[in-house]
Amino acid sequence: MHLSMHNWMRAEPLEVTCARLAKYGYESIEISGEPAQYRLDEVKATLSKHGLRCWGSVTLMLGERNLVAADEAARAMSVQYTKDCIDLVAGLNGTEMTIVPATVGKVTPDASAEQEWDWAVAGLKDIYAHAQPLGVRLAIEPLNRFETYFITRGAQAMALAEAVGDECGVCLDAFHINIEEKDLYQTIVDCGPRLADFHVADNNRMPAGMGDYDWKRVVDTLRSVGYDGALTAEFVAPVDRTPVNQFPNALETQPVDISAEQMKFIEDHGSTTLSEEFYDWLVQQNAEHLLPLIKG
């Protein structure tokens, strides 16, 4: 196993992100699912400069992106968007594509359960056929019930992956499974045969070690099922505007170059733009807690 990290949680140049990751012992990045933002040659050069590699990407299912939308055009657009993300990963020699099937934050269905399942399977089979020849493995990720109604548990993600194809995988997120699963460790075991990615954030969605998780047990359980991929940091620090704020340096006070869509996505996750000092410290804390467990 090795440490990786998403970069969708903070709007900044990729150069800044990669320099930070390299400084604290991360080996790879799970690059933001916004293919239009990147030029392959520039990203490759940046990763190489800092001794990092691309692990994969994650779909940012915001706006009209939704594999189970009632609108056929929206579904087709979402399939093509996911294929474009896969092309980005393949172009960077990455190996996995984490997929959230439905729009994040949407908690009401568009159609019957049977119809939405059929749409999801059809769209993902199309995506799977595109990904397989490129050597990119799909990893279906369940979210918690407050972010989606569609896939919220490991068993559901496994069933969907099985309906898509033999090599279709599952991604588990420590934060989400802590909310939705009766036994999160058993969920890791149950998903072990298809586990292709693992996202890390503590029970309070802070970096590993800043909550109540038993991370040694998590890592040991992952080892027990033969998982040897990335532990991809996806913490989202909550906003505290009260007098009992533990982190007075957390909030960014300077203008930040971020699109309205990206800002809404971050705000919908209960956060906002964070200061460089605070964010750097969070990345460091996550690494210092997990690296000894990985190496041990």
Secondary structure by P-SEA (a helix, b strand, c coil): cbbbbbcccccccaaaaaaaaaaacccccccccccccccaaaaaaaaaaacbbbcbbbbccccccccccccaaaaaaaaaaaaaaaaaaaaacccbbbbcccccccccccccaaaaaaaaaaaaaaaaaacccccbbbbbbbbccccccccccaaaaaaaaaacccccbbbbbaaaaacccccaaaaaaaaccccccccccccccccccccccaaaaaaaaaaaaccccccccbbbbbbbcccccccccccccccccccaaaaaaaaaaccccccaaaaaaaaaaaaaaccccccc
